[in-house]
């Protein structure tokens, strides 16, 4: 999946997305490396555990959401 997104972002029309693709995959790698990841993912799927609103977790969430809706 990473390679597909990476190659797509390297195309001329998607080149501006390359930094975002790399940043998201870097963040994923940090999450997957956390020994508690599996338990947290299971808790999230069951709707238990700590909940952080998107606006708090991603400070510019509203801006990103608006950009995605315009695309």
PEUR-V185070 format. One record per backbone hydrogen bond with DSSP energy under -1.0 kcal/mol. CO is the residue of the C=O (numbers start at 1). NH is the residue of the N-H. E is the energy in kcal/mol with one decimal. If there is no record, write none. Layout:
co=CO nh=NH e=E
co=CO nh=NH e=E
//
This chain:
co=1 nh=5 e=-2.5
co=2 nh=6 e=-3.0
co=3 nh=7 e=-2.8
co=4 nh=8 e=-2.1
co=5 nh=9 e=-2.3
co=6 nh=10 e=-1.2
co=8 nh=11 e=-1.0
co=11 nh=14 e=-1.3
co=14 nh=17 e=-2.3
co=15 nh=18 e=-1.5
co=17 nh=21 e=-2.5
co=18 nh=22 e=-2.5
co=19 nh=23 e=-2.3
co=20 nh=24 e=-2.5
co=21 nh=25 e=-2.2
co=22 nh=26 e=-2.1
co=23 nh=27 e=-2.4
co=24 nh=28 e=-2.2
co=25 nh=29 e=-2.2
co=26 nh=30 e=-1.8
co=27 nh=31 e=-2.2
co=28 nh=32 e=-2.9
co=29 nh=33 e=-1.5
co=31 nh=34 e=-1.1
co=34 nh=37 e=-2.3
co=36 nh=40 e=-2.5
co=37 nh=41 e=-3.0
co=38 nh=42 e=-2.3
co=39 nh=43 e=-2.7
co=40 nh=44 e=-2.6
co=41 nh=45 e=-2.2
co=42 nh=46 e=-1.6
co=43 nh=48 e=-2.8
co=53 nh=56 e=-1.1
co=53 nh=57 e=-2.4
co=54 nh=58 e=-3.1
co=58 nh=61 e=-2.2
co=60 nh=64 e=-2.3
co=61 nh=65 e=-2.9
co=62 nh=66 e=-2.3
co=63 nh=67 e=-2.2
co=64 nh=68 e=-2.4
co=65 nh=69 e=-2.2
co=66 nh=70 e=-1.6
co=67 nh=71 e=-1.1
//
